[in-house]
């Protein structure tokens, strides 16, 4: 029986665009600079999460799924994914803009890379003044116009930029061109995949190689959704002490809990693991007589065998993620 909430060692990723907020704001530990990502829960090959608490400390997420199966992830999840965990959870700090990129869908990713596609979502935790995200196009375009703008170095002219504030949320389905701008700290929830097609990178040079980073222009063409959409930002309610729907998709479901006081959650009928990402404040969890605290920038996984959990806070916000 797996009977306590699991914490994992953050897997920190140095990036050309990374900064120091994950270290200074969330107290992640690293001896290197330019930390762009903290992978909080990951089953991606080469970056599998390791338990950092309790009697399972030192075990990998992959090992635990093989041992506990549906008791850890949920019977429906285990039936669908076997020993693979379907979701990758991150915090991201962009000191400078990320490359403009797009992700292929499941079919294309399977055919080309034997991988899942990469549907994802962003929840903005902090944004510097005038910070922006790039999401989708600002007008209807076709492949011919897109390639022409790309060749001219003017692809930004046809892309949609959004000024952002704390709490803004965006769902990024496969095919949608996107990029995180400078001065943005956010939580990212995505399919377990690392397939990214980089289409524009501001002509930056990688200090390690002395060369511009590789672009994937041809691979991206078949993946891109060229349509214009009415809105790219997610609207949601923020009622207190309840699970407010944020993003529901075939790949993951995310609610936001605006916690002020005490709330008991019953997951008996969910048949899925639950992940809490604390995106503001500090919470206390009581589960099977185990008491845990979760600070802003920390993540915890509740195995599906965990049903009733009591959470408390004077003022906090939590992302509640499950399959």
DRENDO-1510 file (C-alpha; in Angstrom, 1 decimal, always signed):
<recs>
REC; n; res; u; v; w
REC; 1; UNK; +0.0; +0.0; +0.0 .
REC; 2; UNK; +1.2; +3.5; -0.8 .
REC; 3; UNK; -0.2; +5.7; +1.9 .
REC; 4; UNK; +1.5; +9.1; +1.9 .
REC; 5; UNK; +1.9; +12.1; -0.4 .
REC; 6; UNK; +5.0; +12.0; -2.5 .
REC; 7; UNK; +7.6; +14.7; -3.1 .
REC; 8; UNK; +10.3; +14.6; -5.7 .
REC; 9; UNK; +13.7; +16.1; -6.1 .
REC; 10; UNK; +13.4; +19.0; -8.6 .
REC; 11; UNK; +15.2; +18.3; -11.9 .
REC; 12; UNK; +16.8; +21.6; -12.8 .
REC; 13; UNK; +17.5; +22.4; -16.4 .
REC; 14; UNK; +20.1; +25.1; -17.5 .
REC; 15; UNK; +18.8; +27.0; -20.5 .
REC; 16; UNK; +20.2; +29.7; -22.7 .
REC; 17; UNK; +17.2; +31.9; -21.7 .
REC; 18; UNK; +17.0; +30.9; -18.0 .
REC; 19; UNK; +17.5; +33.1; -15.0 .
REC; 20; UNK; +17.7; +33.0; -11.2 .
REC; 21; UNK; +14.1; +33.2; -10.0 .
REC; 22; UNK; +13.7; +29.5; -9.5 .
REC; 23; UNK; +16.6; +29.7; -7.1 .
REC; 24; UNK; +15.8; +33.0; -5.4 .
REC; 25; UNK; +12.0; +32.9; -5.4 .
REC; 26; UNK; +11.4; +29.2; -4.9 .
REC; 27; UNK; +14.6; +28.2; -3.2 .
REC; 28; UNK; +15.6; +25.5; -5.7 .
REC; 29; UNK; +19.2; +24.4; -5.2 .
REC; 30; UNK; +21.8; +24.6; -8.0 .
REC; 31; UNK; +25.5; +25.4; -8.4 .
REC; 32; UNK; +24.9; +26.6; -12.0 .
REC; 33; UNK; +23.3; +29.8; -13.4 .
REC; 34; UNK; +20.7; +30.3; -16.1 .
REC; 35; UNK; +18.2; +27.7; -14.6 .
REC; 36; UNK; +15.2; +27.9; -16.9 .
REC; 37; UNK; +13.2; +24.9; -15.8 .
REC; 38; UNK; +12.4; +22.9; -12.7 .
REC; 39; UNK; +10.9; +19.6; -13.7 .
REC; 40; UNK; +8.8; +18.7; -10.7 .
REC; 41; UNK; +7.2; +15.5; -11.7 .
REC; 42; UNK; +8.7; +13.7; -14.7 .
REC; 43; UNK; +8.8; +10.3; -16.3 .
REC; 44; UNK; +10.7; +11.4; -19.4 .
REC; 45; UNK; +13.5; +9.1; -20.3 .
REC; 46; UNK; +16.8; +10.5; -18.9 .
REC; 47; UNK; +14.9; +12.8; -16.5 .
REC; 48; UNK; +12.8; +10.5; -14.3 .
REC; 49; UNK; +11.7; +12.0; -10.9 .
REC; 50; UNK; +13.2; +10.6; -7.7 .
REC; 51; UNK; +11.2; +10.5; -4.4 .
REC; 52; UNK; +12.6; +12.8; -1.8 .
REC; 53; UNK; +10.5; +12.0; +1.3 .
REC; 54; UNK; +9.2; +9.1; +3.4 .
REC; 55; UNK; +10.1; +5.4; +3.3 .
REC; 56; UNK; +10.1; +5.4; -0.6 .
REC; 57; UNK; +12.8; +8.1; -0.7 .
REC; 58; UNK; +15.3; +7.3; -3.5 .
REC; 59; UNK; +12.8; +5.3; -5.6 .
REC; 60; UNK; +12.0; +6.6; -9.0 .
REC; 61; UNK; +8.6; +7.4; -10.3 .
REC; 62; UNK; +9.0; +4.7; -12.9 .
REC; 63; UNK; +9.8; +2.1; -10.2 .
REC; 64; UNK; +6.8; +3.1; -8.2 .
REC; 65; UNK; +4.4; +2.8; -11.1 .
REC; 66; UNK; +5.7; -0.7; -11.8 .
REC; 67; UNK; +5.2; -1.7; -8.2 .
REC; 68; UNK; +1.9; +0.0; -7.3 .
REC; 69; UNK; +0.3; +0.3; -10.7 .
REC; 70; UNK; -3.3; +1.6; -10.5 .
REC; 71; UNK; -2.9; +2.2; -6.7 .
REC; 72; UNK; -0.5; +5.0; -7.5 .
REC; 73; UNK; -1.8; +6.4; -10.8 .
REC; 74; UNK; -5.4; +5.2; -11.0 .
REC; 75; UNK; -6.7; +2.1; -12.7 .
REC; 76; UNK; -7.9; +4.0; -15.8 .
REC; 77; UNK; -4.6; +5.7; -16.1 .
REC; 78; UNK; -2.6; +2.5; -15.8 .
REC; 79; UNK; -4.8; +0.8; -18.3 .
REC; 80; UNK; -4.2; +3.7; -20.8 .
REC; 81; UNK; -0.5; +4.2; -20.2 .
REC; 82; UNK; +0.9; +1.2; -18.4 .
REC; 83; UNK; +4.2; +2.0; -16.7 .
REC; 84; UNK; +4.4; +5.4; -18.3 .
REC; 85; UNK; +3.3; +8.6; -16.4 .
REC; 86; UNK; +1.2; +10.7; -18.7 .
REC; 87; UNK; +2.0; +14.2; -17.4 .
REC; 88; UNK; +5.1; +16.4; -17.0 .
REC; 89; UNK; +5.0; +19.2; -14.4 .
REC; 90; UNK; +7.4; +22.2; -14.6 .
REC; 91; UNK; +8.1; +25.6; -13.3 .
REC; 92; UNK; +9.7; +27.9; -15.9 .
REC; 93; UNK; +11.7; +31.1; -15.5 .
REC; 94; UNK; +12.4; +33.0; -18.7 .
REC; 95; UNK; +15.0; +35.8; -18.1 .
REC; 96; UNK; +15.1; +36.3; -21.9 .
REC; 97; UNK; +12.6; +35.2; -24.5 .
REC; 98; UNK; +12.3; +31.5; -25.4 .
REC; 99; UNK; +12.5; +30.5; -29.0 .
REC; 100; UNK; +9.3; +30.6; -31.0 .
REC; 101; UNK; +8.2; +27.1; -31.4 .
REC; 102; UNK; +5.4; +24.6; -32.1 .
REC; 103; UNK; +4.7; +21.0; -31.0 .
REC; 104; UNK; +3.4; +18.2; -33.2 .
REC; 105; UNK; +0.2; +16.3; -32.4 .
REC; 106; UNK; +0.1; +12.7; -31.1 .
REC; 107; UNK; +0.0; +11.1; -34.6 .
REC; 108; UNK; +2.8; +13.1; -36.1 .
REC; 109; UNK; +5.0; +12.7; -33.0 .
REC; 110; UNK; +4.4; +9.0; -32.9 .
REC; 111; UNK; +5.2; +8.7; -36.6 .
REC; 112; UNK; +8.4; +10.8; -36.5 .
REC; 113; UNK; +9.7; +10.4; -33.0 .
REC; 114; UNK; +7.9; +7.5; -31.4 .
REC; 115; UNK; +6.6; +10.0; -28.8 .
REC; 116; UNK; +3.5; +11.6; -27.5 .
REC; 117; UNK; +2.6; +15.0; -28.9 .
REC; 118; UNK; +2.9; +18.0; -26.5 .
REC; 119; UNK; -0.3; +19.7; -25.5 .
REC; 120; UNK; +0.4; +22.0; -22.6 .
REC; 121; UNK; -0.9; +24.9; -20.5 .
REC; 122; UNK; +0.7; +27.9; -18.7 .
REC; 123; UNK; -0.3; +29.6; -15.5 .
REC; 124; UNK; +1.5; +32.8; -15.0 .
REC; 125; UNK; +2.9; +33.1; -11.4 .
REC; 126; UNK; +4.9; +36.4; -11.9 .
REC; 127; UNK; +5.4; +38.7; -14.8 .
REC; 128; UNK; +7.8; +41.7; -15.0 .
REC; 129; UNK; +6.3; +45.0; -16.2 .
REC; 130; UNK; +5.3; +44.8; -19.9 .
REC; 131; UNK; +6.1; +41.1; -20.1 .
REC; 132; UNK; +4.5; +39.2; -23.0 .
REC; 133; UNK; +3.7; +35.8; -24.4 .
REC; 134; UNK; +3.4; +34.9; -28.0 .
REC; 135; UNK; +0.4; +32.6; -28.7 .
REC; 136; UNK; -1.0; +31.9; -32.2 .
REC; 137; UNK; -1.4; +34.2; -35.1 .
REC; 138; UNK; -2.8; +37.8; -35.2 .
REC; 139; UNK; -4.4; +37.2; -38.6 .
REC; 140; UNK; -5.3; +34.4; -40.9 .
REC; 141; UNK; -2.2; +33.2; -42.8 .
REC; 142; UNK; -1.3; +30.3; -45.0 .
REC; 143; UNK; +1.9; +28.3; -45.4 .
REC; 144; UNK; +3.2; +30.5; -48.2 .
REC; 145; UNK; +2.8; +33.8; -46.3 .
REC; 146; UNK; +4.3; +32.2; -43.2 .
REC; 147; UNK; +7.4; +31.0; -45.0 .
REC; 148; UNK; +7.8; +34.4; -46.7 .
REC; 149; UNK; +7.7; +36.2; -43.4 .
REC; 150; UNK; +10.1; +33.7; -41.9 .
REC; 151; UNK; +12.6; +34.1; -44.7 .
REC; 152; UNK; +12.4; +37.9; -44.3 .
REC; 153; UNK; +13.1; +37.7; -40.5 .
REC; 154; UNK; +9.6; +39.2; -40.0 .
REC; 155; UNK; +7.7; +36.3; -38.6 .
REC; 156; UNK; +6.9; +38.4; -35.5 .
REC; 157; UNK; +4.7; +40.6; -37.6 .
REC; 158; UNK; +2.1; +37.9; -38.0 .
REC; 159; UNK; +2.2; +36.4; -34.5 .
REC; 160; UNK; -0.1; +37.3; -31.7 .
REC; 161; UNK; +1.6; +38.9; -28.6 .
REC; 162; UNK; -0.3; +39.1; -25.3 .
REC; 163; UNK; +0.6; +41.4; -22.4 .
REC; 164; UNK; +0.3; +39.3; -19.3 .
REC; 165; UNK; -0.4; +39.5; -15.6 .
REC; 166; UNK; -0.2; +37.2; -12.6 .
REC; 167; UNK; -2.9; +34.5; -12.9 .
REC; 168; UNK; -3.2; +34.6; -16.7 .
REC; 169; UNK; -3.7; +31.2; -18.1 .
REC; 170; UNK; -3.2; +29.8; -21.6 .
REC; 171; UNK; -3.9; +26.4; -23.1 .
REC; 172; UNK; -1.4; +25.6; -25.9 .
REC; 173; UNK; -2.7; +22.8; -28.1 .
REC; 174; UNK; -0.4; +21.0; -30.5 .
REC; 175; UNK; +0.0; +23.1; -33.7 .
REC; 176; UNK; -0.2; +26.5; -32.0 .
REC; 177; UNK; +2.9; +28.6; -32.4 .
REC; 178; UNK; +4.0; +30.0; -29.0 .
REC; 179; UNK; +6.8; +31.4; -26.9 .
REC; 180; UNK; +7.3; +32.7; -23.4 .
REC; 181; UNK; +8.7; +36.2; -23.3 .
REC; 182; UNK; +11.3; +37.8; -21.0 .
REC; 183; UNK; +10.5; +38.3; -17.4 .
REC; 184; UNK; +7.9; +35.5; -17.0 .
REC; 185; UNK; +7.7; +32.9; -14.2 .
REC; 186; UNK; +5.1; +30.3; -14.8 .
REC; 187; UNK; +3.8; +26.8; -14.1 .
REC; 188; UNK; +3.6; +24.5; -17.0 .
REC; 189; UNK; +1.5; +21.3; -17.3 .
REC; 190; UNK; +2.0; +19.2; -20.4 .
REC; 191; UNK; +2.0; +15.7; -21.9 .
REC; 192; UNK; +5.1; +13.6; -21.2 .
REC; 193; UNK; +7.0; +14.7; -24.3 .
REC; 194; UNK; +10.0; +16.7; -25.2 .
REC; 195; UNK; +9.4; +17.1; -28.9 .
REC; 196; UNK; +9.7; +20.7; -29.9 .
REC; 197; UNK; +10.1; +22.3; -33.3 .
REC; 198; UNK; +12.0; +25.6; -33.1 .
REC; 199; UNK; +11.0; +28.0; -35.8 .
REC; 200; UNK; +12.7; +31.3; -34.8 .
REC; 201; UNK; +15.4; +32.1; -32.2 .
REC; 202; UNK; +16.3; +35.8; -32.6 .
REC; 203; UNK; +19.6; +34.7; -34.2 .
REC; 204; UNK; +21.0; +33.9; -30.8 .
REC; 205; UNK; +24.3; +32.1; -30.4 .
REC; 206; UNK; +24.8; +29.2; -28.0 .
REC; 207; UNK; +27.8; +30.1; -25.8 .
REC; 208; UNK; +28.7; +26.4; -25.5 .
REC; 209; UNK; +28.9; +25.8; -29.3 .
REC; 210; UNK; +29.5; +29.3; -30.7 .
REC; 211; UNK; +26.7; +28.6; -33.2 .
REC; 212; UNK; +23.1; +29.6; -33.7 .
REC; 213; UNK; +20.8; +26.9; -32.4 .
REC; 214; UNK; +19.2; +24.5; -34.9 .
REC; 215; UNK; +15.8; +25.5; -36.4 .
REC; 216; UNK; +13.2; +22.9; -37.5 .
REC; 217; UNK; +11.5; +24.9; -40.3 .
REC; 218; UNK; +10.6; +21.9; -42.5 .
REC; 219; UNK; +9.5; +19.7; -39.7 .
REC; 220; UNK; +7.2; +22.4; -38.3 .
REC; 221; UNK; +5.3; +23.1; -41.5 .
REC; 222; UNK; +3.0; +20.1; -41.2 .
REC; 223; UNK; +2.5; +20.6; -37.5 .
REC; 224; UNK; +1.4; +24.3; -37.6 .
REC; 225; UNK; -2.2; +25.3; -37.2 .
REC; 226; UNK; -2.4; +28.5; -39.3 .
REC; 227; UNK; -5.9; +29.5; -38.2 .
REC; 228; UNK; -6.8; +32.7; -36.4 .
REC; 229; UNK; -8.7; +32.2; -33.1 .
REC; 230; UNK; -11.0; +34.8; -31.4 .
REC; 231; UNK; -9.2; +34.4; -28.1 .
REC; 232; UNK; -6.1; +32.6; -26.8 .
REC; 233; UNK; -6.3; +33.4; -23.0 .
REC; 234; UNK; -8.4; +31.1; -20.7 .
REC; 235; UNK; -11.2; +32.7; -18.7 .
REC; 236; UNK; -12.0; +31.1; -15.4 .
REC; 237; UNK; -13.8; +31.7; -12.1 .
REC; 238; UNK; -11.9; +32.2; -8.8 .
REC; 239; UNK; -14.4; +31.3; -6.1 .
REC; 240; UNK; -13.0; +30.6; -2.7 .
REC; 241; UNK; -12.5; +27.1; -1.3 .
REC; 242; UNK; -13.6; +25.1; -4.3 .
REC; 243; UNK; -12.1; +23.6; -7.4 .
REC; 244; UNK; -12.5; +26.1; -10.2 .
REC; 245; UNK; -12.2; +24.7; -13.7 .
REC; 246; UNK; -9.1; +26.0; -15.4 .
REC; 247; UNK; -8.1; +23.7; -18.3 .
REC; 248; UNK; -9.9; +20.4; -19.1 .
REC; 249; UNK; -8.4; +18.5; -22.0 .
REC; 250; UNK; -8.1; +14.8; -23.2 .
REC; 251; UNK; -4.5; +14.9; -21.9 .
REC; 252; UNK; -4.8; +16.5; -18.4 .
REC; 253; UNK; -7.3; +18.4; -16.2 .
REC; 254; UNK; -6.4; +21.4; -14.1 .
REC; 255; UNK; -8.4; +23.3; -11.5 .
REC; 256; UNK; -7.4; +26.2; -9.4 .
REC; 257; UNK; -8.2; +26.3; -5.7 .
REC; 258; UNK; -8.4; +29.8; -4.1 .
REC; 259; UNK; -7.9; +28.6; -0.5 .
REC; 260; UNK; -8.8; +30.8; +2.4 .
REC; 261; UNK; -9.4; +28.7; +5.5 .
REC; 262; UNK; -10.0; +25.0; +5.3 .
REC; 263; UNK; -11.2; +22.6; +2.6 .
REC; 264; UNK; -11.6; +18.8; +2.6 .
REC; 265; UNK; -11.3; +17.1; -0.8 .
REC; 266; UNK; -12.7; +13.6; -1.5 .
REC; 267; UNK; -11.1; +11.9; -4.4 .
REC; 268; UNK; -12.8; +8.5; -4.0 .
REC; 269; UNK; -14.5; +8.5; -7.4 .
REC; 270; UNK; -11.7; +10.2; -9.4 .
REC; 271; UNK; -9.6; +7.1; -10.2 .
REC; 272; UNK; -6.5; +9.2; -10.8 .
REC; 273; UNK; -3.4; +10.5; -9.1 .
REC; 274; UNK; -3.7; +14.2; -8.0 .
REC; 275; UNK; -0.9; +16.7; -8.2 .
REC; 276; UNK; -0.9; +19.9; -6.2 .
REC; 277; UNK; +1.3; +22.8; -7.4 .
REC; 278; UNK; +1.4; +25.7; -5.0 .
REC; 279; UNK; +1.4; +28.9; -7.1 .
REC; 280; UNK; +0.8; +31.4; -4.3 .
REC; 281; UNK; +1.1; +31.4; -0.5 .
REC; 282; UNK; +1.6; +28.4; +1.8 .
REC; 283; UNK; -0.7; +25.4; +2.5 .
REC; 284; UNK; -0.9; +22.6; +5.0 .
REC; 285; UNK; -2.1; +19.2; +4.0 .
REC; 286; UNK; -3.5; +16.6; +6.4 .
REC; 287; UNK; -3.7; +13.1; +5.0 .
REC; 288; UNK; -3.9; +9.8; +6.8 .
REC; 289; UNK; -2.6; +11.5; +10.0 .
REC; 290; UNK; +0.4; +12.8; +7.9 .
REC; 291; UNK; +0.8; +16.6; +8.0 .
REC; 292; UNK; +2.7; +18.3; +5.1 .
REC; 293; UNK; +3.4; +21.9; +4.2 .
REC; 294; UNK; +3.6; +23.1; +0.6 .
REC; 295; UNK; +5.3; +26.4; -0.2 .
REC; 296; UNK; +4.8; +28.5; -3.3 .
REC; 297; UNK; +6.9; +26.8; -6.0 .
REC; 298; UNK; +6.6; +23.3; -4.5 .
REC; 299; UNK; +4.7; +20.3; -5.8 .
REC; 300; UNK; +3.3; +17.1; -4.2 .
REC; 301; UNK; +1.7; +14.0; -5.7 .
REC; 302; UNK; -1.2; +12.3; -4.0 .
REC; 303; UNK; -1.5; +8.6; -5.1 .
REC; 304; UNK; -4.9; +7.5; -6.2 .
REC; 305; UNK; -5.2; +5.4; -3.0 .
REC; 306; UNK; -5.3; +8.7; -1.1 .
REC; 307; UNK; -8.9; +9.7; -0.9 .
REC; 308; UNK; -9.7; +12.4; +1.7 .
REC; 309; UNK; -7.3; +15.2; +2.1 .
REC; 310; UNK; -7.7; +18.3; +4.3 .
REC; 311; UNK; -5.9; +21.5; +3.1 .
REC; 312; UNK; -5.6; +24.7; +5.0 .
REC; 313; UNK; -4.2; +28.2; +4.4 .
REC; 314; UNK; -4.8; +31.8; +5.3 .
REC; 315; UNK; -4.5; +32.7; +1.7 .
REC; 316; UNK; -3.1; +30.5; -1.1 .
REC; 317; UNK; -3.7; +29.3; -4.6 .
REC; 318; UNK; -3.1; +25.7; -5.7 .
REC; 319; UNK; -3.2; +24.1; -9.2 .
REC; 320; UNK; -5.0; +20.7; -8.8 .
REC; 321; UNK; -4.0; +18.5; -11.7 .
REC; 322; UNK; -5.2; +15.0; -12.6 .
REC; 323; UNK; -5.8; +12.8; -15.6 .
</recs>
